[in-house]
Amino acid sequence: MGLFDEVSRFLETRLEEFLRNNPHLELQALLEQLREQEQGTIRLITDLEREKQRLETEILSVAQDIKTWHLRIDKAKAAGRLDLAQAAQEREAALLRQGNQLWGQMEGARKRILQSQELLRQIQQRKQEVQAKAAQAKATSTSNWDTIGWDRGSSYSRATDPLEAQFQRLETDEELERIKRSMGR
């Protein structure tokens, strides 16, 4: 197991080093993650909307049953059958409790839909930001703009600057963590 751990650590280190040296690939990987999150969130919204629709249909059915039993209460009282009226009232009360429970579930589904739609909006916004950064990184890496370093008087290339790559990785990691936290809500 020790050799496997060492090889695994070595490969992870090499991969991280490769990604630091090729920030555009890291951005592409982040874009792919965001696409997957976007698709998953869209599926979740679709499932929640289906669930909400099912609950609405069930609520309408229970409401119709409540109406039926309410009429039966009146009919039993008019016929002088207080025993039937009492039983019908108990049935109506049970249906009302069931309806309230279904209503609460439907409201919960509505809230989850709204939260998921907000999450989708955030993911799409973040995806646009990362796409812009990827386009910028690609443009920067293909251009030959060199700038004089403020402290060295030497040439500086943003595309090959290790400090720039480290900060891009830090910013990307922070954004990824922010998205993960917002998805955990």
C-alpha positions in Angstrom: 0.0 0.0 0.0 2.9 2.4 0.7 4.2 2.2 -2.9 0.8 2.8 -4.3 0.4 5.9 -2.0 3.8 7.2 -3.1 3.0 6.7 -6.8 -0.5 8.3 -6.3 1.1 11.3 -4.5 3.7 11.6 -7.2 1.1 11.6 -10.0 -1.1 14.1 -8.1 1.9 16.4 -7.7 2.8 16.1 -11.3 -0.8 16.8 -12.4 -1.0 19.9 -10.1 2.3 21.1 -11.5 1.2 20.5 -15.1 -2.1 22.4 -14.4 -0.2 25.3 -12.8 2.0 25.5 -15.9 -1.0 25.3 -18.2 -3.7 27.4 -16.5 -5.9 27.3 -19.6 -6.3 23.5 -19.1 -7.2 24.1 -15.5 -9.9 26.5 -16.6 -11.1 24.0 -19.1 -11.4 21.4 -16.3 -13.3 23.9 -14.2 -15.6 24.7 -17.2 -16.3 21.0 -17.5 -17.2 20.7 -13.8 -19.5 23.7 -14.1 -21.2 22.2 -17.2 -21.8 19.0 -15.2 -23.2 21.0 -12.3 -25.4 23.0 -14.6 -26.8 19.8 -16.2 -27.3 18.3 -12.7 -29.1 21.4 -11.5 -31.3 21.5 -14.6 -32.2 17.8 -14.0 -33.0 18.6 -10.3 -35.2 21.5 -11.3 -37.1 19.3 -13.8 -37.6 16.5 -11.1 -38.8 19.1 -8.5 -41.2 20.6 -11.0 -42.6 17.1 -11.7 -42.9 16.5 -8.0 -44.7 19.8 -7.5 -47.1 19.0 -10.3 -47.8 15.6 -8.8 -48.5 17.1 -5.4 -50.8 19.7 -6.9 -52.8 17.0 -8.6 -53.0 15.0 -5.4 -54.1 18.2 -3.5 -56.9 18.7 -6.0 -58.0 15.1 -5.6 -58.0 15.4 -1.8 -59.9 18.8 -2.0 -62.6 17.0 -4.1 -62.8 14.3 -1.5 -63.2 16.9 1.3 -66.0 18.5 -0.7 -67.8 15.2 -1.1 -67.5 14.3 2.6 -68.6 17.8 3.6 -71.8 17.3 1.6 -72.3 13.9 3.2 -72.0 15.5 6.7 -74.9 17.9 5.8 -76.9 15.0 4.2 -76.4 12.8 7.3 -77.5 15.7 9.7 -80.5 16.4 7.6 -81.5 12.7 7.7 -81.0 12.7 11.5 -78.2 10.3 11.3 -75.8 11.8 13.8 -73.7 8.6 13.9 -73.0 8.9 10.1 -72.5 12.7 10.4 -69.8 12.1 13.2 -68.0 9.4 11.0 -68.2 11.7 8.0 -66.7 14.6 10.1 -63.8 12.4 11.2 -63.2 11.4 7.6 -63.3 15.1 6.5 -60.8 16.0 9.3 -58.4 13.2 8.2 -58.6 14.5 4.6 -58.0 18.0 5.8 -54.8 16.9 7.6 -53.7 15.0 4.5 -54.3 18.0 2.4 -52.4 20.2 4.8 -49.5 17.8 4.7 -49.5 17.7 0.9 -49.7 21.5 0.8 -46.6 21.7 3.0 -44.7 19.2 0.8 -45.7 21.3 -2.3 -44.5 24.5 -0.7 -41.2 22.7 0.2 -40.9 21.7 -3.5 -41.6 25.3 -4.6 -38.8 26.6 -2.3 -36.4 24.0 -3.5 -37.2 24.9 -7.1 -36.5 28.6 -6.4 -33.2 27.7 -4.6 -32.2 25.4 -7.5 -33.0 28.1 -10.0 -30.9 30.6 -8.1 -28.1 28.0 -7.9 -28.4 27.5 -11.7 -28.2 31.2 -12.3 -25.0 31.4 -10.1 -23.5 28.4 -11.9 -24.3 29.9 -15.3 -22.8 33.3 -14.2 -19.7 31.5 -12.9 -19.4 29.5 -16.2 -19.5 32.8 -18.2 -16.8 34.2 -15.9 -14.6 31.1 -16.3 -15.2 31.1 -20.1 -14.0 34.8 -20.2 -11.0 33.9 -18.2 -10.2 30.9 -20.4 -10.5 33.1 -23.5 -8.3 35.7 -21.8 -5.7 33.0 -20.8 -5.7 31.6 -24.3 -5.2 35.1 -25.8 -2.5 35.9 -23.3 -0.7 32.6 -23.9 -0.8 33.1 -27.7 0.4 36.7 -27.6 4.0 37.7 -27.2 3.4 40.7 -25.0 6.3 41.2 -22.6 6.3 43.8 -20.0 9.2 45.1 -18.0 9.1 43.8 -14.4 8.8 46.6 -11.9 11.3 45.2 -9.6 13.8 43.5 -11.9 13.9 45.5 -15.1 13.6 42.1 -16.9 10.9 40.9 -19.3 7.7 39.6 -17.8 5.2 37.3 -19.5 1.9 36.9 -17.8 1.4 33.5 -19.5 4.6 32.0 -18.1 4.6 33.9 -14.7 4.5 31.2 -12.0 3.1 33.8 -9.5 0.3 34.7 -11.8 -0.5 30.9 -12.3 -0.5 30.5 -8.5 -3.0 33.3 -8.0 -5.2 32.1 -10.8 -5.3 28.7 -9.2 -6.1 30.3 -5.8 -8.9 32.3 -7.3 -10.2 29.3 -9.2 -10.1 27.1 -6.0 -11.9 29.9 -4.1 -14.7 30.1 -6.7 -15.0 26.4 -6.8 -15.4 26.2 -3.1 -18.0 29.0 -3.1 -20.0 27.1 -5.7 -19.8 23.9 -3.7 -20.9 25.7 -0.6 -23.9 27.3 -2.4 -24.9 23.9 -3.8 -24.8 22.5 -0.3 -27.6 24.9 0.8 
